[in-house]
Amino acid sequence: MSKLVSGLREAVQLCGLRDGMTISFHHHLRNGDFVLNMVCDELSDMGFKDLTINASAIHEGHGRLVEHLKSGVVTGIETNYMGSAVGRYISEGRLKKPVIFRTHGGRPSDIERGKSHIDVAFIAAPSSDCMGNCTGKFGPSACGSLGYAFADAEHADRVIIITDNLVPYPLAGFSISEVHADYVVSVDSIGDPAGIASSTTRMTRDPIALLIADYAAKVIRASGYLKDGFSFQTGAGGASLAAASFLKRLMQEQNIKGSYAMGGITGYIVDMLEAGCFETLADVQCFDLRAVESLNKNPRHREVTASHYASPTAKSSLVGGLDTVILGATEIDTQFNVNVHTDSRGYIMGGSGGHSDTAAGAKLAIIVAPLTRARLPLISDRVNCISTPGSTIDVLVTQFGIAVNPSGGDLALRLSEAGLPVRDIRDLKKTALEISGVPKPFAGGDREVARVLYRDGTQIDTIRNAAV
Amino acid sequence: MSKLVSGLREAVQLCGLRDGMTISFHHHLRNGDFVLNMVCDELSDMGFKDLTINASAIHEGHGRLVEHLKSGVVTGIETNYMGSAVGRYISEGRLKKPVIFRTHGGRPSDIERGKSHIDVAFIAAPSSDCMGNCTGKFGPSACGSLGYAFADAEHADRVIIITDNLVPYPLAGFSISEVHADYVVSVDSIGDPAGIASSTTRMTRDPIALLIADYAAKVIRASGYLKDGFSFQTGAGGASLAAASFLKRLMQEQNIKGSYAMGGITGYIVDMLEAGCFETLADVQCFDLRAVESLNKNPRHREVTASHYASPTAKSSLVGGLDTVILGATEIDTQFNVNVHTDSRGYIMGGSGGHSDTAAGAKLAIIVAPLTRARLPLISDRVNCISTPGSTIDVLVTQFGIAVNPSGGDLALRLSEAGLPVRDIRDLKKTALEISGVPKPFAGGDREVARVLYRDGTQIDTIRNAAV
């Protein structure tokens, strides 16, 4: 009674993988992930061609994937986020088939509705028993939540569990259960713990980021949402984390008992849980080892599936009850549309992740970003790529002032009355241009290299090849 | 942001329930359950007709269902177990459509494969938030595991959560998540705690049951399966529980570290977990309040879905790894076929539950039963109803001796060598008849009143109306 096979090759053979099929991966091991590269190398050795990869995210550590794109082992990519290592290759227009970008909520929604079929799912599991009861909560490569992998496990035709920590059957603390697992492969290592906890979770000392964070916390206070029952998500960027830290102080001073924080969880959010700022954490992804440890030990810190987190077609999901989210942006336009997919030269270096999901769900969606970066202005008349529609963004916070979406009712008034520097987004744009100068107009190509699907599955934008 | 509606009636209306549809229930509140009656009464008041009830079990407390069968509100029943309150009515041949009996593993398998469609699932939830994140682990009507309800929640078109303990959103310790819930109904009480923990979980003092239990424990010891890694299930009947108690002593004396116990869990099995006899408990149903408390507090005591427990079409399930199960019987024949559906007069008073699932999965399936009951013999030439095929039963243990299935290899020899009173099952039958006299031949009717589906969905037997 065991699903353990001799290795990856045998598991792939037993699954009946064929050229042209779709394989899937989750990204909870982040930059420390070994599994996507390991599997693609093996499939290349086995002579497979024309595979499509559906990965919840593709990180910088997956640069080797470019070799498999060049050789035709992989000819299609579907993902919610793509780092620049692979993004550059895509933006150079070198992959025939456009990349499909989804969101963290849209991906499980499409998988569950049968709109995005997975033939074989490869699930990196920090601990598993021989039948595939597995979890990310402990083990030498512990990554915490396996939130993004549930839809793959539940709906792929075949599921291969890859682990470097085989434990006795049955693993009581399983996240994904054996009912979904076809084969189990034991390997030396599924990831580098140092890369699993990303450096983005360090607190910033940048005075501009701290100023922005201070404003963001004050925006939340002035908005009226910061009261008992408050729910919150923030990203792992410097200003976002600093804002959480300021918010914690505010909540403690005013003895505000929030209900939940959600999303990608950092140690800073764990601190807020333990300090009584929140009753529970709903964790779809752990950003650092403190979050991993907390998820494993604290029953009020709960792993949730990506569907529970943000699916637009689930009967409900956590984003629907969200009061406030703090998000980043690489670019925002005067209609408040946000770009997190491409850089200023049009190269892919990111993706929606849960950006548009949480913006759509939250009552107050705040963008925090410095007004200029590397002498390039944050604000334009039209973003190069709409990742998140402006209709779902409420406030932009920069170090030079705060712009409120005109659709936001009396929010601008509330912020002004609280003494915050509210400015028209077009004025902020002018300031940005005064500092940075007018940037060279973006000269993209004509070739469609990626389609950006909004969380409901409709195409919200197209990414074309960047100037070479 | 709430799925809370004014009451059951509004929830039913919003779900679009229509005559002829199938509604479902789980039985974790056992004899204390108020929800099945409450819903049927309401649907009767609303004028519904021709509904089919798919319930994981129908207990004695559901006798009122007979009124709804008489009036035509309910015209079909599918279940894994039926107590005599409703069973008598069915056996009298008074319901036109035959009852469909499944097993605890076959039911979720059929639901998941689309062979058994549920239009509206009614889920009794001892605690729920306003969005339907719910659990049985705590609350005034705590019942512990909701194992049987997962398939209903995941696959019914509409899901109504009925709770008497509304908790703040989000309930971190949910078992079933909001992604499946359509509406939440708050009621005064979903059940009577005194009925939830059935009296069957009391330890027996009956000397015959204790003798049988002693034999059963010795059979397990002599079988060779009782070693480190041992896995075990037992029912909640007197002899089964006593056998667990004797087994605990054996395991402690010999310092045997088992791996897991599974199935319906009692306080006696919790004792074995805490005494180090097992590493983990896989709990599909709690039989008493001590089990409920343990499930809520001990991370090594884990709730599992009915599919994980026993589905024959899941990629694997816990029954597949089971070493030994101890089961009861109302009747067994010389081919070792077991009847747990009907009594000696052919009246329905039970059902497979997990009987045939665990018998099929376990390496050693032991039946414990007194050789006669109320002057009726246990053993016949052909059981009135085959609940569990004899090919999956290894040993019958009675107070007058132990019969081993001839297909069991050298098991009979092992037991004899251990000094156990091994006898041919035909000899045991003779002894039974000597004690009880030859019973009046069973005179059943011609009318099909129930179909017994084996765990794989094939029909294994037919129950006809009993003599009136």
Boltz contact constraints between the chains, C-beta under 6 A:
constraints:
  - contact:
      token1: [A, 1]
      token2: [B, 320]
      max_distance: 6.0
  - contact:
      token1: [A, 1]
      token2: [B, 321]
      max_distance: 6.0
  - contact:
      token1: [A, 131]
      token2: [B, 316]
      max_distance: 6.0
  - contact:
      token1: [A, 170]
      token2: [B, 260]
      max_distance: 6.0
  - contact:
      token1: [A, 172]
      token2: [B, 280]
      max_distance: 6.0
  - contact:
      token1: [A, 172]
      token2: [B, 300]
      max_distance: 6.0
  - contact:
      token1: [A, 172]
      token2: [B, 302]
      max_distance: 6.0
  - contact:
      token1: [A, 177]
      token2: [B, 308]
      max_distance: 6.0
  - contact:
      token1: [A, 178]
      token2: [B, 316]
      max_distance: 6.0
  - contact:
      token1: [A, 179]
      token2: [B, 307]
      max_distance: 6.0
  - contact:
      token1: [A, 179]
      token2: [B, 308]
      max_distance: 6.0
  - contact:
      token1: [A, 179]
      token2: [B, 314]
      max_distance: 6.0
  - contact:
      token1: [A, 179]
      token2: [B, 315]
      max_distance: 6.0
  - contact:
      token1: [A, 181]
      token2: [B, 315]
      max_distance: 6.0
  - contact:
      token1: [A, 182]
      token2: [B, 315]
      max_distance: 6.0
  - contact:
      token1: [A, 260]
      token2: [B, 170]
      max_distance: 6.0
  - contact:
      token1: [A, 280]
      token2: [B, 172]
      max_distance: 6.0
  - contact:
      token1: [A, 300]
      token2: [B, 172]
      max_distance: 6.0
  - contact:
      token1: [A, 302]
      token2: [B, 172]
      max_distance: 6.0
  - contact:
      token1: [A, 307]
      token2: [B, 179]
      max_distance: 6.0
  - contact:
      token1: [A, 308]
      token2: [B, 177]
      max_distance: 6.0
  - contact:
      token1: [A, 308]
      token2: [B, 179]
      max_distance: 6.0
  - contact:
      token1: [A, 314]
      token2: [B, 179]
      max_distance: 6.0
  - contact:
      token1: [A, 315]
      token2: [B, 179]
      max_distance: 6.0
  - contact:
      token1: [A, 315]
      token2: [B, 181]
      max_distance: 6.0
  - contact:
      token1: [A, 315]
      token2: [B, 182]
      max_distance: 6.0
  - contact:
      token1: [A, 316]
      token2: [B, 131]
      max_distance: 6.0
  - contact:
      token1: [A, 316]
      token2: [B, 178]
      max_distance: 6.0
  - contact:
      token1: [A, 320]
      token2: [B, 1]
      max_distance: 6.0
  - contact:
      token1: [A, 321]
      token2: [B, 1]
      max_distance: 6.0
